[in-house]
């Protein structure tokens, strides 16, 4: 585990992974492509 935020870039999005506890992370998907976000949220 790292105590720093990790950022990953894709062609149409950015994903941020932030540790919140020793066994937990928070993942955030940021994109202007609503269809991409909907596919990921609904899967």
mmCIF entry with sequence, helices, sheets and N, C-alpha, C, O atoms, coordinates in Angstrom:
data_MODEL
# 
_entry.id   MODEL 
# 
_entity.id                         1 
_entity.type                       polymer 
_entity.pdbx_number_of_molecules   1 
# 
_entity_poly.entity_id                      1 
_entity_poly.type                           'polypeptide(L)' 
_entity_poly.nstd_linkage                   no 
_entity_poly.nstd_monomer                   no 
_entity_poly.pdbx_seq_one_letter_code       
;(UNK)(UNK)(UNK)(UNK)(UNK)(UNK)(UNK)(UNK)(UNK)(UNK)(UNK)(UNK)(UNK)(UNK)(UNK)(UNK)
(UNK)(UNK)(UNK)(UNK)(UNK)(UNK)(UNK)(UNK)(UNK)(UNK)(UNK)(UNK)(UNK)(UNK)(UNK)(UNK)
(UNK)(UNK)(UNK)(UNK)(UNK)(UNK)(UNK)(UNK)(UNK)(UNK)(UNK)
;
_entity_poly.pdbx_seq_one_letter_code_can   XXXXXXXXXXXXXXXXXXXXXXXXXXXXXXXXXXXXXXXXXXX 
_entity_poly.pdbx_strand_id                 A 
# 
loop_
_entity_poly_seq.entity_id 
_entity_poly_seq.num 
_entity_poly_seq.mon_id 
_entity_poly_seq.hetero 
1 1  UNK n 
1 2  UNK n 
1 3  UNK n 
1 4  UNK n 
1 5  UNK n 
1 6  UNK n 
1 7  UNK n 
1 8  UNK n 
1 9  UNK n 
1 10 UNK n 
1 11 UNK n 
1 12 UNK n 
1 13 UNK n 
1 14 UNK n 
1 15 UNK n 
1 16 UNK n 
1 17 UNK n 
1 18 UNK n 
1 19 UNK n 
1 20 UNK n 
1 21 UNK n 
1 22 UNK n 
1 23 UNK n 
1 24 UNK n 
1 25 UNK n 
1 26 UNK n 
1 27 UNK n 
1 28 UNK n 
1 29 UNK n 
1 30 UNK n 
1 31 UNK n 
1 32 UNK n 
1 33 UNK n 
1 34 UNK n 
1 35 UNK n 
1 36 UNK n 
1 37 UNK n 
1 38 UNK n 
1 39 UNK n 
1 40 UNK n 
1 41 UNK n 
1 42 UNK n 
1 43 UNK n 
# 
_struct_asym.id          A 
_struct_asym.entity_id   1 
# 
_struct_conf.conf_type_id            HELX_P 
_struct_conf.id                      HELX_P1 
_struct_conf.pdbx_PDB_helix_id       AA1 
_struct_conf.beg_label_comp_id       UNK 
_struct_conf.beg_label_asym_id       A 
_struct_conf.beg_label_seq_id        34 
_struct_conf.pdbx_beg_PDB_ins_code   ? 
_struct_conf.end_label_comp_id       UNK 
_struct_conf.end_label_asym_id       A 
_struct_conf.end_label_seq_id        42 
_struct_conf.pdbx_end_PDB_ins_code   ? 
_struct_conf.beg_auth_comp_id        UNK 
_struct_conf.beg_auth_asym_id        A 
_struct_conf.beg_auth_seq_id         34 
_struct_conf.end_auth_comp_id        UNK 
_struct_conf.end_auth_asym_id        A 
_struct_conf.end_auth_seq_id         42 
_struct_conf.pdbx_PDB_helix_class    1 
_struct_conf.details                 ? 
_struct_conf.pdbx_PDB_helix_length   9 
# 
_struct_conf_type.id          HELX_P 
_struct_conf_type.criteria    ? 
_struct_conf_type.reference   ? 
# 
_struct_sheet.id               AA1 
_struct_sheet.type             ? 
_struct_sheet.number_strands   3 
_struct_sheet.details          ? 
# 
loop_
_struct_sheet_order.sheet_id 
_struct_sheet_order.range_id_1 
_struct_sheet_order.range_id_2 
_struct_sheet_order.offset 
_struct_sheet_order.sense 
AA1 1 2 ? anti-parallel 
AA1 2 3 ? anti-parallel 
# 
loop_
_struct_sheet_range.sheet_id 
_struct_sheet_range.id 
_struct_sheet_range.beg_label_comp_id 
_struct_sheet_range.beg_label_asym_id 
_struct_sheet_range.beg_label_seq_id 
_struct_sheet_range.pdbx_beg_PDB_ins_code 
_struct_sheet_range.end_label_comp_id 
_struct_sheet_range.end_label_asym_id 
_struct_sheet_range.end_label_seq_id 
_struct_sheet_range.pdbx_end_PDB_ins_code 
_struct_sheet_range.beg_auth_comp_id 
_struct_sheet_range.beg_auth_asym_id 
_struct_sheet_range.beg_auth_seq_id 
_struct_sheet_range.end_auth_comp_id 
_struct_sheet_range.end_auth_asym_id 
_struct_sheet_range.end_auth_seq_id 
AA1 1 UNK A 6  ? UNK A 9  ? UNK A 6  UNK A 9  
AA1 2 UNK A 14 ? UNK A 21 ? UNK A 14 UNK A 21 
AA1 3 UNK A 24 ? UNK A 30 ? UNK A 24 UNK A 30 
# 
loop_
_atom_site.group_PDB 
_atom_site.id 
_atom_site.type_symbol 
_atom_site.label_atom_id 
_atom_site.label_alt_id 
_atom_site.label_comp_id 
_atom_site.label_asym_id 
_atom_site.label_entity_id 
_atom_site.label_seq_id 
_atom_site.pdbx_PDB_ins_code 
_atom_site.Cartn_x 
_atom_site.Cartn_y 
_atom_site.Cartn_z 
_atom_site.occupancy 
_atom_site.B_iso_or_equiv 
_atom_site.pdbx_formal_charge 
_atom_site.auth_seq_id 
_atom_site.auth_comp_id 
_atom_site.auth_asym_id 
_atom_site.auth_atom_id 
_atom_site.pdbx_PDB_model_num 
ATOM 1   N N  . UNK A 1 1  ? 0.842   -1.185 0.000   1.00 0.00 ? 1  UNK A N  1 
ATOM 2   C CA . UNK A 1 1  ? 0.000   0.000  0.000   1.00 0.00 ? 1  UNK A CA 1 
ATOM 3   C C  . UNK A 1 1  ? 0.879   1.236  0.000   1.00 0.00 ? 1  UNK A C  1 
ATOM 4   O O  . UNK A 1 1  ? 1.941   1.262  0.621   1.00 0.00 ? 1  UNK A O  1 
ATOM 5   N N  . UNK A 1 2  ? 0.430   2.239  -0.691  1.00 0.00 ? 2  UNK A N  1 
ATOM 6   C CA . UNK A 1 2  ? 1.098   3.532  -0.704  1.00 0.00 ? 2  UNK A CA 1 
ATOM 7   C C  . UNK A 1 2  ? 0.236   4.539  0.045   1.00 0.00 ? 2  UNK A C  1 
ATOM 8   O O  . UNK A 1 2  ? -0.978  4.361  0.144   1.00 0.00 ? 2  UNK A O  1 
ATOM 9   N N  . UNK A 1 3  ? 0.835   5.569  0.561   1.00 0.00 ? 3  UNK A N  1 
ATOM 10  C CA . UNK A 1 3  ? 0.043   6.594  1.247   1.00 0.00 ? 3  UNK A CA 1 
ATOM 11  C C  . UNK A 1 3  ? -0.217  7.778  0.332   1.00 0.00 ? 3  UNK A C  1 
ATOM 12  O O  . UNK A 1 3  ? -0.641  8.842  0.784   1.00 0.00 ? 3  UNK A O  1 
ATOM 13  N N  . UNK A 1 4  ? 0.038   7.590  -0.955  1.00 0.00 ? 4  UNK A N  1 
ATOM 14  C CA . UNK A 1 4  ? -0.154  8.651  -1.936  1.00 0.00 ? 4  UNK A CA 1 
ATOM 15  C C  . UNK A 1 4  ? -1.241  8.277  -2.934  1.00 0.00 ? 4  UNK A C  1 
ATOM 16  O O  . UNK A 1 4  ? -1.512  7.099  -3.165  1.00 0.00 ? 4  UNK A O  1 
ATOM 17  N N  . UNK A 1 5  ? -1.852  9.286  -3.514  1.00 0.00 ? 5  UNK A N  1 
ATOM 18  C CA . UNK A 1 5  ? -2.838  9.066  -4.561  1.00 0.00 ? 5  UNK A CA 1 
ATOM 19  C C  . UNK A 1 5  ? -2.119  8.595  -5.823  1.00 0.00 ? 5  UNK A C  1 
ATOM 20  O O  . UNK A 1 5  ? -1.044  9.091  -6.161  1.00 0.00 ? 5  UNK A O  1 
ATOM 21  N N  . UNK A 1 6  ? -2.721  7.643  -6.505  1.00 0.00 ? 6  UNK A N  1 
ATOM 22  C CA . UNK A 1 6  ? -2.208  7.188  -7.790  1.00 0.00 ? 6  UNK A CA 1 
ATOM 23  C C  . UNK A 1 6  ? -3.179  7.655  -8.856  1.00 0.00 ? 6  UNK A C  1 
ATOM 24  O O  . UNK A 1 6  ? -4.393  7.578  -8.667  1.00 0.00 ? 6  UNK A O  1 
ATOM 25  N N  . UNK A 1 7  ? -2.656  8.142  -9.978  1.00 0.00 ? 7  UNK A N  1 
ATOM 26  C CA . UNK A 1 7  ? -3.492  8.645  -11.068 1.00 0.00 ? 7  UNK A CA 1 
ATOM 27  C C  . UNK A 1 7  ? -3.138  7.889  -12.337 1.00 0.00 ? 7  UNK A C  1 
ATOM 28  O O  . UNK A 1 7  ? -1.968  7.746  -12.691 1.00 0.00 ? 7  UNK A O  1 
ATOM 29  N N  . UNK A 1 8  ? -4.172  7.410  -13.013 1.00 0.00 ? 8  UNK A N  1 
ATOM 30  C CA . UNK A 1 8  ? -4.006  6.684  -14.265 1.00 0.00 ? 8  UNK A CA 1 
ATOM 31  C C  . UNK A 1 8  ? -4.797  7.408  -15.348 1.00 0.00 ? 8  UNK A C  1 
ATOM 32  O O  . UNK A 1 8  ? -5.938  7.813  -15.125 1.00 0.00 ? 8  UNK A O  1 
ATOM 33  N N  . UNK A 1 9  ? -4.185  7.569  -16.529 1.00 0.00 ? 9  UNK A N  1 
ATOM 34  C CA . UNK A 1 9  ? -4.847  8.234  -17.632 1.00 0.00 ? 9  UNK A CA 1 
ATOM 35  C C  . UNK A 1 9  ? -5.144  7.235  -18.734 1.00 0.00 ? 9  UNK A C  1 
ATOM 36  O O  . UNK A 1 9  ? -4.319  6.384  -19.069 1.00 0.00 ? 9  UNK A O  1 
ATOM 37  N N  . UNK A 1 10 ? -6.334  7.356  -19.288 1.00 0.00 ? 10 UNK A N  1 
ATOM 38  C CA . UNK A 1 10 ? -6.717  6.568  -20.445 1.00 0.00 ? 10 UNK A CA 1 
ATOM 39  C C  . UNK A 1 10 ? -7.026  7.515  -21.589 1.00 0.00 ? 10 UNK A C  1 
ATOM 40  O O  . UNK A 1 10 ? -6.878  8.729  -21.452 1.00 0.00 ? 10 UNK A O  1 
ATOM 41  N N  . UNK A 1 11 ? -7.452  6.970  -22.706 1.00 0.00 ? 11 UNK A N  1 
ATOM 42  C CA . UNK A 1 11 ? -7.757  7.800  -23.872 1.00 0.00 ? 11 UNK A CA 1 
ATOM 43  C C  . UNK A 1 11 ? -8.893  8.772  -23.593 1.00 0.00 ? 11 UNK A C  1 
ATOM 44  O O  . UNK A 1 11 ? -8.882  9.900  -24.088 1.00 0.00 ? 11 UNK A O  1 
ATOM 45  N N  . UNK A 1 12 ? -9.881  8.343  -22.798 1.00 0.00 ? 12 UNK A N  1 
ATOM 46  C CA . UNK A 1 12 ? -11.063 9.172  -22.563 1.00 0.00 ? 12 UNK A CA 1 
ATOM 47  C C  . UNK A 1 12 ? -11.361 9.418  -21.093 1.00 0.00 ? 12 UNK A C  1 
ATOM 48  O O  . UNK A 1 12 ? -12.432 9.926  -20.761 1.00 0.00 ? 12 UNK A O  1 
ATOM 49  N N  . UNK A 1 13 ? -10.432 9.068  -20.202 1.00 0.00 ? 13 UNK A N  1 
ATOM 50  C CA . UNK A 1 13 ? -10.752 9.207  -18.788 1.00 0.00 ? 13 UNK A CA 1 
ATOM 51  C C  . UNK A 1 13 ? -9.498  9.307  -17.929 1.00 0.00 ? 13 UNK A C  1 
ATOM 52  O O  . UNK A 1 13 ? -8.376  9.118  -18.399 1.00 0.00 ? 13 UNK A O  1 
ATOM 53  N N  . UNK A 1 14 ? -9.723  9.604  -16.687 1.00 0.00 ? 14 UNK A N  1 
ATOM 54  C CA . UNK A 1 14 ? -8.680  9.598  -15.667 1.00 0.00 ? 14 UNK A CA 1 
ATOM 55  C C  . UNK A 1 14 ? -9.230  8.833  -14.476 1.00 0.00 ? 14 UNK A C  1 
ATOM 56  O O  . UNK A 1 14 ? -10.396 9.006  -14.121 1.00 0.00 ? 14 UNK A O  1 
ATOM 57  N N  . UNK A 1 15 ? -8.422  7.998  -13.856 1.00 0.00 ? 15 UNK A N  1 
ATOM 58  C CA . UNK A 1 15 ? -8.832  7.259  -12.668 1.00 0.00 ? 15 UNK A CA 1 
ATOM 59  C C  . UNK A 1 15 ? -7.890  7.634  -11.529 1.00 0.00 ? 15 UNK A C  1 
ATOM 60  O O  . UNK A 1 15 ? -6.669  7.598  -11.681 1.00 0.00 ? 15 UNK A O  1 
ATOM 61  N N  . UNK A 1 16 ? -8.470  7.991  -10.395 1.00 0.00 ? 16 UNK A N  1 
ATOM 62  C CA . UNK A 1 16 ? -7.693  8.329  -9.210  1.00 0.00 ? 16 UNK A CA 1 
ATOM 63  C C  . UNK A 1 16 ? -7.933  7.256  -8.154  1.00 0.00 ? 16 UNK A C  1 
ATOM 64  O O  . UNK A 1 16 ? -9.079  6.911  -7.864  1.00 0.00 ? 16 UNK A O  1 
ATOM 65  N N  . UNK A 1 17 ? -6.860  6.732  -7.583  1.00 0.00 ? 17 UNK A N  1 
ATOM 66  C CA . UNK A 1 17 ? -6.941  5.712  -6.541  1.00 0.00 ? 17 UNK A CA 1 
ATOM 67  C C  . UNK A 1 17 ? -6.270  6.290  -5.295  1.00 0.00 ? 17 UNK A C  1 
ATOM 68  O O  . UNK A 1 17 ? -5.084  6.622  -5.308  1.00 0.00 ? 17 UNK A O  1 
ATOM 69  N N  . UNK A 1 18 ? -7.054  6.403  -4.219  1.00 0.00 ? 18 UNK A N  1 
ATOM 70  C CA . UNK A 1 18 ? -6.562  7.020  -2.995  1.00 0.00 ? 18 UNK A CA 1 
ATOM 71  C C  . UNK A 1 18 ? -6.759  6.068  -1.825  1.00 0.00 ? 18 UNK A C  1 
ATOM 72  O O  . UNK A 1 18 ? -7.873  5.591  -1.613  1.00 0.00 ? 18 UNK A O  1 
ATOM 73  N N  . UNK A 1 19 ? -5.712  5.778  -1.060  1.00 0.00 ? 19 UNK A N  1 
ATOM 74  C CA . UNK A 1 19 ? -5.888  4.931  0.116   1.00 0.00 ? 19 UNK A CA 1 
ATOM 75  C C  . UNK A 1 19 ? -6.672  5.670  1.194   1.00 0.00 ? 19 UNK A C  1 
ATOM 76  O O  . UNK A 1 19 ? -6.416  6.843  1.465   1.00 0.00 ? 19 UNK A O  1 
ATOM 77  N N  . UNK A 1 20 ? -7.633  4.973  1.808   1.00 0.00 ? 20 UNK A N  1 
ATOM 78  C CA . UNK A 1 20 ? -8.423  5.580  2.884   1.00 0.00 ? 20 UNK A CA 1 
ATOM 79  C C  . UNK A 1 20 ? -8.278  4.820  4.198   1.00 0.00 ? 20 UNK A C  1 
ATOM 80  O O  . UNK A 1 20 ? -8.624  5.341  5.259   1.00 0.00 ? 20 UNK A O  1 
ATOM 81  N N  . UNK A 1 21 ? -7.771  3.601  4.134   1.00 0.00 ? 21 UNK A N  1 
ATOM 82  C CA . UNK A 1 21 ? -7.498  2.784  5.319   1.00 0.00 ? 21 UNK A CA 1 
ATOM 83  C C  . UNK A 1 21 ? -6.496  1.714  4.898   1.00 0.00 ? 21 UNK A C  1 
ATOM 84  O O  . UNK A 1 21 ? -6.149  1.619  3.720   1.00 0.00 ? 21 UNK A O  1 
ATOM 85  N N  . UNK A 1 22 ? -6.034  0.919  5.839   1.00 0.00 ? 22 UNK A N  1 
ATOM 86  C CA . UNK A 1 22 ? -4.998  -0.063 5.517   1.00 0.00 ? 22 UNK A CA 1 
ATOM 87  C C  . UNK A 1 22 ? -5.457  -1.091 4.485   1.00 0.00 ? 22 UNK A C  1 
ATOM 88  O O  . UNK A 1 22 ? -4.631  -1.611 3.735   1.00 0.00 ? 22 UNK A O  1 
ATOM 89  N N  . UNK A 1 23 ? -6.751  -1.395 4.430   1.00 0.00 ? 23 UNK A N  1 
ATOM 90  C CA . UNK A 1 23 ? -7.272  -2.379 3.484   1.00 0.00 ? 23 UNK A CA 1 
ATOM 91  C C  . UNK A 1 23 ? -8.336  -1.803 2.548   1.00 0.00 ? 23 UNK A C  1 
ATOM 92  O O  . UNK A 1 23 ? -9.101  -2.559 1.949   1.00 0.00 ? 23 UNK A O  1 
ATOM 93  N N  . UNK A 1 24 ? -8.395  -0.486 2.415   1.00 0.00 ? 24 UNK A N  1 
ATOM 94  C CA . UNK A 1 24 ? -9.422  0.142  1.584   1.00 0.00 ? 24 UNK A CA 1 
ATOM 95  C C  . UNK A 1 24 ? -8.833  1.239  0.724   1.00 0.00 ? 24 UNK A C  1 
ATOM 96  O O  . UNK A 1 24 ? -7.923  1.960  1.133   1.00 0.00 ? 24 UNK A O  1 
ATOM 97  N N  . UNK A 1 25 ? -9.379  1.348  -0.489  1.00 0.00 ? 25 UNK A N  1 
ATOM 98  C CA . UNK A 1 25 ? -9.023  2.454  -1.371  1.00 0.00 ? 25 UNK A CA 1 
ATOM 99  C C  . UNK A 1 25 ? -10.308 3.072  -1.910  1.00 0.00 ? 25 UNK A C  1 
ATOM 100 O O  . UNK A 1 25 ? -11.354 2.425  -1.961  1.00 0.00 ? 25 UNK A O  1 
ATOM 101 N N  . UNK A 1 26 ? -10.211 4.311  -2.304  1.00 0.00 ? 26 UNK A N  1 
ATOM 102 C CA . UNK A 1 26 ? -11.303 5.010  -2.972  1.00 0.00 ? 26 UNK A CA 1 
ATOM 103 C C  . UNK A 1 26 ? -10.890 5.175  -4.427  1.00 0.00 ? 26 UNK A C  1 
ATOM 104 O O  . UNK A 1 26 ? -9.797  5.666  -4.711  1.00 0.00 ? 26 UNK A O  1 
ATOM 105 N N  . UNK A 1 27 ? -11.756 4.769  -5.352  1.00 0.00 ? 27 UNK A N  1 
ATOM 106 C CA . UNK A 1 27 ? -11.472 4.904  -6.774  1.00 0.00 ? 27 UNK A CA 1 
ATOM 107 C C  . UNK A 1 27 ? -12.445 5.902  -7.382  1.00 0.00 ? 27 UNK A C  1 
ATOM 108 O O  . UNK A 1 27 ? -13.655 5.815  -7.171  1.00 0.00 ? 27 UNK A O  1 
ATOM 109 N N  . UNK A 1 28 ? -11.908 6.843  -8.131  1.00 0.00 ? 28 UNK A N  1 
ATOM 110 C CA . UNK A 1 28 ? -12.738 7.853  -8.789  1.00 0.00 ? 28 UNK A CA 1 
ATOM 111 C C  . UNK A 1 28 ? -12.442 7.835  -10.280 1.00 0.00 ? 28 UNK A C  1 
ATOM 112 O O  . UNK A 1 28 ? -11.285 7.894  -10.695 1.00 0.00 ? 28 UNK A O  1 
ATOM 113 N N  . UNK A 1 29 ? -13.498 7.753  -11.078 1.00 0.00 ? 29 UNK A N  1 
ATOM 114 C CA . UNK A 1 29 ? -13.385 7.801  -12.531 1.00 0.00 ? 29 UNK A CA 1 
ATOM 115 C C  . UNK A 1 29 ? -13.864 9.170  -12.980 1.00 0.00 ? 29 UNK A C  1 
ATOM 116 O O  . UNK A 1 29 ? -14.964 9.597  -12.627 1.00 0.00 ? 29 UNK A O  1 
ATOM 117 N N  . UNK A 1 30 ? -13.040 9.855  -13.756 1.00 0.00 ? 30 UNK A N  1 
ATOM 118 C CA . UNK A 1 30 ? -13.393 11.184 -14.254 1.00 0.00 ? 30 UNK A CA 1 
ATOM 119 C C  . UNK A 1 30 ? -13.354 11.135 -15.769 1.00 0.00 ? 30 UNK A C  1 
ATOM 120 O O  . UNK A 1 30 ? -12.340 10.766 -16.361 1.00 0.00 ? 30 UNK A O  1 
ATOM 121 N N  . UNK A 1 31 ? -14.475 11.512 -16.402 1.00 0.00 ? 31 UNK A N  1 
ATOM 122 C CA . UNK A 1 31 ? -14.551 11.492 -17.857 1.00 0.00 ? 31 UNK A CA 1 
ATOM 123 C C  . UNK A 1 31 ? -15.665 12.407 -18.326 1.00 0.00 ? 31 UNK A C  1 
ATOM 124 O O  . UNK A 1 31 ? -16.668 12.586 -17.634 1.00 0.00 ? 31 UNK A O  1 
ATOM 125 N N  . UNK A 1 32 ? -15.487 12.980 -19.491 1.00 0.00 ? 32 UNK A N  1 
ATOM 126 C CA . UNK A 1 32 ? -16.565 13.750 -20.121 1.00 0.00 ? 32 UNK A CA 1 
ATOM 127 C C  . UNK A 1 32 ? -17.481 12.842 -20.942 1.00 0.00 ? 32 UNK A C  1 
ATOM 128 O O  . UNK A 1 32 ? -18.553 13.260 -21.379 1.00 0.00 ? 32 UNK A O  1 
ATOM 129 N N  . UNK A 1 33 ? -17.050 11.609 -21.142 1.00 0.00 ? 33 UNK A N  1 
ATOM 130 C CA . UNK A 1 33 ? -17.811 10.640 -21.931 1.00 0.00 ? 33 UNK A CA 1 
ATOM 131 C C  . UNK A 1 33 ? -18.851 9.974  -21.029 1.00 0.00 ? 33 UNK A C  1 
ATOM 132 O O  . UNK A 1 33 ? -18.522 9.055  -20.279 1.00 0.00 ? 33 UNK A O  1 
ATOM 133 N N  . UNK A 1 34 ? -20.082 10.424 -21.096 1.00 0.00 ? 34 UNK A N  1 
ATOM 134 C CA . UNK A 1 34 ? -21.139 9.893  -20.228 1.00 0.00 ? 34 UNK A CA 1 
ATOM 135 C C  . UNK A 1 34 ? -21.420 8.420  -20.484 1.00 0.00 ? 34 UNK A C  1 
ATOM 136 O O  . UNK A 1 34 ? -21.763 7.687  -19.556 1.00 0.00 ? 34 UNK A O  1 
ATOM 137 N N  . UNK A 1 35 ? -21.281 7.981  -21.716 1.00 0.00 ? 35 UNK A N  1 
ATOM 138 C CA . UNK A 1 35 ? -21.515 6.573  -22.031 1.00 0.00 ? 35 UNK A CA 1 
ATOM 139 C C  . UNK A 1 35 ? -20.465 5.692  -21.342 1.00 0.00 ? 35 UNK A C  1 
ATOM 140 O O  . UNK A 1 35 ? -20.795 4.618  -20.839 1.00 0.00 ? 35 UNK A O  1 
ATOM 141 N N  . UNK A 1 36 ? -19.222 6.133  -21.316 1.00 0.00 ? 36 UNK A N  1 
ATOM 142 C CA . UNK A 1 36 ? -18.165 5.384  -20.643 1.00 0.00 ? 36 UNK A CA 1 
ATOM 143 C C  . UNK A 1 36 ? -18.462 5.288  -19.147 1.00 0.00 ? 36 UNK A C  1 
ATOM 144 O O  . UNK A 1 36 ? -18.378 4.204  -18.568 1.00 0.00 ? 36 UNK A O  1 
ATOM 145 N N  . UNK A 1 37 ? -18.800 6.386  -18.532 1.00 0.00 ? 37 UNK A N  1 
ATOM 146 C CA . UNK A 1 37 ? -19.113 6.394  -17.106 1.00 0.00 ? 37 UNK A CA 1 
ATOM 147 C C  . UNK A 1 37 ? -20.300 5.492  -16.808 1.00 0.00 ? 37 UNK A C  1 
ATOM 148 O O  . UNK A 1 37 ? -20.265 4.728  -15.844 1.00 0.00 ? 37 UNK A O  1 
ATOM 149 N N  . UNK A 1 38 ? -21.341 5.567  -17.614 1.00 0.00 ? 38 UNK A N  1 
ATOM 150 C CA . UNK A 1 38 ? -22.536 4.745  -17.413 1.00 0.00 ? 38 UNK A CA 1 
ATOM 151 C C  . UNK A 1 38 ? -22.199 3.266  -17.513 1.00 0.00 ? 38 UNK A C  1 
ATOM 152 O O  . UNK A 1 38 ? -22.670 2.473  -16.698 1.00 0.00 ? 38 UNK A O  1 
ATOM 153 N N  . UNK A 1 39 ? -21.387 2.877  -18.502 1.00 0.00 ? 39 UNK A N  1 
ATOM 154 C CA . UNK A 1 39 ? -21.007 1.470  -18.658 1.00 0.00 ? 39 UNK A CA 1 
ATOM 155 C C  . UNK A 1 39 ? -20.271 0.969  -17.421 1.00 0.00 ? 39 UNK A C  1 
ATOM 156 O O  . UNK A 1 39 ? -20.518 -0.147 -16.965 1.00 0.00 ? 39 UNK A O  1 
ATOM 157 N N  . UNK A 1 40 ? -19.386 1.769  -16.884 1.00 0.00 ? 40 UNK A N  1 
ATOM 158 C CA . UNK A 1 40 ? -18.595 1.333  -15.730 1.00 0.00 ? 40 UNK A CA 1 
ATOM 159 C C  . UNK A 1 40 ? -19.454 1.300  -14.468 1.00 0.00 ? 40 UNK A C  1 
ATOM 160 O O  . UNK A 1 40 ? -19.339 0.368  -13.672 1.00 0.00 ? 40 UNK A O  1 
ATOM 161 N N  . UNK A 1 41 ? -20.302 2.288  -14.276 1.00 0.00 ? 41 UNK A N  1 
ATOM 162 C CA . UNK A 1 41 ? -21.153 2.334  -13.087 1.00 0.00 ? 41 UNK A CA 1 
ATOM 163 C C  . UNK A 1 41 ? -22.148 1.200  -13.098 1.00 0.00 ? 41 UNK A C  1 
ATOM 164 O O  . UNK A 1 41 ? -22.424 0.624  -12.046 1.00 0.00 ? 41 UNK A O  1 
ATOM 165 N N  . UNK A 1 42 ? -22.693 0.861  -14.234 1.00 0.00 ? 42 UNK A N  1 
ATOM 166 C CA . UNK A 1 42 ? -23.729 -0.172 -14.327 1.00 0.00 ? 42 UNK A CA 1 
ATOM 167 C C  . UNK A 1 42 ? -23.170 -1.587 -14.418 1.00 0.00 ? 42 UNK A C  1 
ATOM 168 O O  . UNK A 1 42 ? -23.933 -2.549 -14.338 1.00 0.00 ? 42 UNK A O  1 
ATOM 169 N N  . UNK A 1 43 ? -21.866 -1.736 -14.581 1.00 0.00 ? 43 UNK A N  1 
ATOM 170 C CA . UNK A 1 43 ? -21.312 -3.092 -14.697 1.00 0.00 ? 43 UNK A CA 1 
ATOM 171 C C  . UNK A 1 43 ? -20.967 -3.686 -13.363 1.00 0.00 ? 43 UNK A C  1 
ATOM 172 O O  . UNK A 1 43 ? -20.492 -4.820 -13.296 1.00 0.00 ? 43 UNK A O  1 
# 
